[in-house]
Amino acid sequence: MFDVVVVGAGPAGVVAALRAADLGAKTALVTREEFGGMAANDGPVPVRTLAHAARLIRESRQLGQYGIAVSEPALEYRRLLTRVREVTNDVRAHSAFRGQIDSAGVAVHERAGMARFVDPHTIETESGLRLHAEKVIVCTGGVPRRLSVPGVEYTATHSDAWSLTAVPPSMLVIGAGATGAQVASVFNAFGSRVQLFQAGPRILPTEDEDVSAAVAAAFRAAGMMVREDFGTIESFEKTADGVRMNFSKDGLRDGTEASVVVVAVGWVANTAALNLEAAGVETDHRGYVRVDAHLSTFAAHIFAAGDVTGHLLLVPQAIQEGFVAATNAVLGATTVLPPRPIPIGSFTDPEYAQVGLTEAGAREAHDVVTGIIRFDSATRTIIDGRTNGFCKLIVDRATYNILGCHVVGERAVDIVQVATIAMAAGMRVDDLARVPLSFPTYAGILGRLAASVARRLNLTARGQASEADS
């Protein structure tokens, strides 16, 4: 009998198991496949490796500008896939969490197959493993949402795209949220003729409107076909050279074809095999596990964390939820998720990232001041030849608090980390402006922008340190 059994070994599950063990609970961690879950095996780790390869191809084409003579880069995709496997294996083998998990005495059961509740306190897996626990934490993550149209069996998920053994001549990506945009960007860099279709009026619909417009323009400039507000999908059909998508808008039928069609239209909780009814756990109308502020389900001894809850589907959020769920499972309902700013970003080309409110969202409740620095006016981006993009800061006019930061372009994700730290520390825009960031750096772009906004707010009396062009 265990004190705590954690189901799922992604970021949420690993942190939950480690936290429970650190609090003195006899803990087991069971996972369908390898340690690390989707993040290590089918998510950020392999995807970032592919995105890094795309970045290297892009950068190699810039070498001539700096007097370095090289031939045109040629992608050996099978060798790249070998590198992806090497990276993934290294991350699993050398993950700091794995070492800590083992030293904490957690009983880890890998490759156990699908798990299901036999009763409220018993978990059974396909491999025949049977675990009894006083408390259970469900961290089984999510799976891609499938469309319900004829011929959908001819389409692929984003996971299938990352598993391709060769770069397809052409690719149609349906859904231009973060996942779809990343698939499209990577394979466009690898040489596929990519079409990106978005049912809504703009790609990256949860981003600031300026970000969506800039990324769409950059995708088109890179040769990608981006089609927004395209209508309704009627069917897919197999063709001699790939798959055809039939769709219609305003009564007019149309169609397009590609070697591979990737559907990236959302994420659903991975709970179908769990037999949650046997445990008294309820799901919401979207299929995500219902939890309260303490991440407890309707069955008080069962908790849930990570993507399975339907909250922000991000590794940092999953890690925080795993920690909170385990704390409450062992110590009782003592902890809730802290209201911290959460950065979001993607390693597309160009990169984009954000933290806090969009400009439209901020204007709904605040009198705001916005500032923008274009990358073609910043020293470091000019040095690096990466002048496409911008950094945008949104500030409350009355309190001078930073409400949001949005970046498109080189090192966008890194720049936003600095803004996140400033927001989490409660720094006003003039406080950020006074931090003497190194020159010339990408982080310095944010400092220069903060100084510009502070001047507009007449906050110069406190002095600014980030006056130099970054």
Long-range contacts (C-beta under 8 A, 24 or more apart in sequence): 1-132, 1-133, 1-134, 2-26, 2-27, 2-28, 2-107, 2-131, 2-132, 2-133, 2-134, 3-27, 3-133, 3-134, 3-135, 3-330, 4-28, 4-133, 4-134, 4-135, 4-136, 4-137, 4-326, 4-329, 4-330, 5-29, 5-30, 5-123, 5-131, 5-132, 5-133, 5-135, 5-136, 5-137, 6-30, 6-136, 6-137, 6-139, 6-326, 7-31, 7-115, 7-123, 7-136, 7-137, 7-138, 7-139, 7-140, 7-274, 8-32, 8-37, 8-138, 8-139, 8-140, 8-141, 8-306, 8-308, 9-34, 9-35, 9-36, 9-37, 9-108, 9-110, 9-139, 10-36, 10-37, 10-38, 10-39, 10-40, 10-139, 10-141, 10-306, 10-307, 10-318, 11-37, 11-39, 11-306, 11-315, 11-318, 11-319, 11-322, 12-139, 12-141, 12-305, 12-306, 12-307, 12-308, 12-318, 12-319, 12-321, 12-322, 12-325, 13-37, 13-137, 13-139, 13-305, 13-306, 13-322, 14-97, 14-98, 14-101, 14-322, 15-97, 15-318, 15-319, 15-322, 15-323, 15-326, 16-137, 16-139, 16-303, 16-305, 16-322, 16-323, 16-325, 16-326, 16-329, 17-101, 17-106, 17-108, 17-326, 18-97, 18-100, 18-101, 18-104, 18-106, 18-326, 19-322, 19-323, 19-326, 19-327, 19-330, 20-137, 20-326, 20-329, 20-330, 21-101, 21-104, 21-105, 21-106, 22-104, 23-326, 23-327, 23-330, 23-331, 24-330, 25-135, 25-329, 25-330, 27-104, 27-105, 27-106, 27-107, 28-106, 28-107, 28-108, 28-109, 28-131, 28-133, 29-101, 29-106, 29-107, 29-108, 29-109, 30-109, 30-112, 30-115, 30-123, 30-125, 30-129, 30-131, 31-108, 31-109, 31-110, 31-111, 31-112, 32-111, 32-112, 32-113, 32-114, 32-115, 32-125, 33-110, 33-111, 34-92, 34-110, 34-111, 35-92, 35-95, 35-98, 35-108, 35-110, 36-91, 36-92, 36-95, 37-139, 37-141, 38-141, 38-142, 38-307, 39-315, 39-318, 40-88, 40-91, 40-92, 40-95, 41-88, 41-92, 42-159, 42-162, 43-315, 44-315, 45-87, 45-88, 45-91, 46-84, 46-87, 46-88, 46-162, 47-162, 47-182, 47-186, 47-347, 48-347, 49-83, 49-84, 49-87, 49-88, 50-80, 50-84, 50-162, 50-186, 51-182, 51-185, 51-186, 51-347, 51-348, 52-347, 53-80, 53-83, 53-190, 54-185, 54-186, 54-189, 54-190, 54-349, 55-347, 55-349, 57-189, 57-190, 58-189, 58-349, 62-385, 65-385, 75-167, 75-190, 75-191, 77-165, 77-166, 77-167, 77-190, 78-165, 78-166, 81-165, 114-273, 115-140, 115-273, 115-274, 116-273, 116-274, 116-275, 116-278, 117-274, 117-275, 117-276, 117-278, 117-279, 117-281, 118-275, 118-278, 119-278, 119-279, 120-278, 120-279, 120-280, 120-299, 120-301, 120-302, 121-301, 134-301, 135-301, 135-302, 135-303, 135-329, 135-330, 136-279, 136-301, 136-302, 136-303, 137-302, 137-303, 137-304, 137-305, 137-322, 137-325, 137-326, 137-329, 138-271, 138-274, 138-281, 138-289, 138-297, 138-302, 138-303, 138-304, 138-305, 138-308, 139-304, 139-305, 139-306, 139-308, 139-318, 139-322, 139-325, 140-269, 140-270, 140-271, 140-274, 140-308, 141-269, 141-270, 141-306, 141-307, 141-308, 142-267, 142-268, 142-269, 142-270, 142-307, 142-308, 142-313, 143-267, 143-268, 143-269, 143-270, 144-263, 144-264, 144-266, 144-267, 144-268, 145-265, 145-266, 145-267, 145-268, 146-263, 147-174, 147-233, 147-263, 147-265, 149-233, 149-234, 149-235, 149-236, 150-234, 150-235, 150-236, 151-235, 151-236, 151-237, 151-238, 151-243, 152-236, 152-263, 154-236, 154-237, 154-238, 154-243, 154-261, 155-236, 155-243, 155-261, 155-262, 155-263, 156-260, 156-261, 156-262, 156-263, 157-262, 157-263, 157-264, 158-182, 158-183, 158-262, 158-264, 160-262, 161-187, 161-260, 161-262, 164-260, 167-191, 167-192, 168-192, 168-242, 168-258, 168-259, 168-260, 169-193, 169-259, 170-194, 170-195, 170-242, 170-257, 170-258, 170-259, 170-260, 171-195, 171-258, 171-259, 171-260, 171-261, 171-262, 172-197, 172-243, 172-245, 172-256, 172-257, 172-258, 172-260, 172-261, 172-262, 173-197, 173-262, 173-264, 174-233, 174-245, 174-261, 174-262, 174-263, 174-264, 174-265, 175-199, 175-263, 175-264, 175-265, 175-266, 176-203, 176-204, 176-205, 176-226, 176-228, 177-204, 177-205, 177-206, 177-264, 177-265, 177-266, 178-204, 178-344, 178-346, 179-264, 179-267, 180-262, 180-264, 180-265, 181-215, 181-219, 181-346, 181-348, 182-346, 182-347, 182-348, 183-262, 183-264, 184-219, 184-224, 185-219, 185-348, 185-349, 186-348, 188-219, 188-222, 188-223, 188-224, 188-349, 189-222, 189-349, 192-259, 193-223, 193-258, 194-224, 194-225, 195-224, 195-225, 195-227, 195-256, 195-258, 196-224, 196-225, 196-226, 196-227, 197-227, 197-230, 197-245, 197-256, 198-226, 198-227, 198-228, 198-229, 198-230, 199-229, 199-230, 199-231, 199-232, 200-228, 200-229, 201-228, 201-229, 202-228, 203-228, 204-352, 207-352, 207-354, 207-358, 207-406, 208-354, 208-358, 208-359, 208-360, 208-392, 208-404, 208-406, 209-358, 209-359, 209-360, 210-359, 210-372, 210-390, 210-392, 210-406, 210-408, 211-352, 211-354, 211-392, 211-406, 211-408, 214-350, 214-352, 214-389, 214-390, 214-408, 215-348, 215-350, 215-352, 215-408, 218-349, 218-350, 218-388, 218-408, 222-349, 236-261, 267-307, 267-313, 269-307, 269-308, 269-309, 269-310, 270-307, 270-308, 271-308, 284-310, 286-310, 293-336, 293-337, 294-324, 294-328, 294-333, 294-334, 294-335, 294-336, 295-321, 295-324, 295-325, 295-328, 295-337, 296-328, 296-333, 301-329, 303-328, 303-329, 312-342, 312-344, 314-342, 314-344, 316-342, 316-343, 317-342, 340-424, 341-420, 341-423, 341-424, 342-420, 343-413, 343-416, 343-417, 343-419, 343-420, 345-412, 345-413, 345-416, 346-413, 347-413, 350-388, 350-389, 350-408, 350-409, 350-410, 350-412, 351-407, 351-408, 351-409, 351-410, 351-411, 351-412, 351-413, 352-406, 352-407, 352-408, 352-412, 353-406, 353-407, 353-412, 353-413, 353-415, 353-416, 354-404, 354-405, 354-406, 354-407, 354-416, 355-404, 355-405, 355-416, 355-419, 355-420, 355-423, 356-394, 356-402, 356-403, 356-404, 356-405, 356-419, 356-423, 357-394, 357-403, 357-404, 358-394, 358-404, 358-406, 359-392, 359-394, 359-404, 359-406, 361-404, 362-394, 362-396, 362-403, 362-404, 366-396, 366-397, 366-398, 366-403, 367-396, 367-397, 367-398, 368-394, 368-395, 368-396, 368-397, 368-403, 369-394, 369-395, 369-396, 369-397, 369-453, 369-456, 369-457, 370-394, 370-395, 370-453, 371-395, 371-449, 371-452, 371-453, 371-456, 372-449, 373-445, 373-448, 373-449, 373-452, 375-409, 375-410, 375-445, 377-469, 378-440, 378-444, 378-445, 378-448, 378-469, 378-470, 379-439, 379-440, 379-469, 379-470, 380-440, 380-441, 380-442, 380-444, 380-445, 380-470, 381-409, 381-410, 381-442, 381-445, 383-440, 384-410, 386-410, 391-415, 391-445, 391-446, 391-449, 393-419, 393-429, 393-446, 393-449, 393-450, 393-453, 395-429, 395-453, 395-457, 397-457, 399-428, 400-428, 400-429, 400-430, 400-454, 400-457, 400-459, 401-426, 401-428, 401-429, 402-427, 402-428, 402-429, 402-432, 402-450, 405-446, 410-442, 411-442, 414-442, 414-443, 415-442, 415-443, 415-445, 415-446, 418-443, 418-446, 419-446, 428-459, 429-453, 429-454, 429-457, 429-459, 430-454, 430-457, 430-459, 430-462, 430-464, 432-466, 433-459, 433-464, 433-465, 433-466, 434-462, 434-463, 434-464, 434-465, 434-466, 435-465, 435-466, 436-465, 436-466, 437-466, 437-470, 439-468, 439-470, 440-469, 440-470, 441-470, 442-470, 443-470, 444-468, 444-470, 445-470
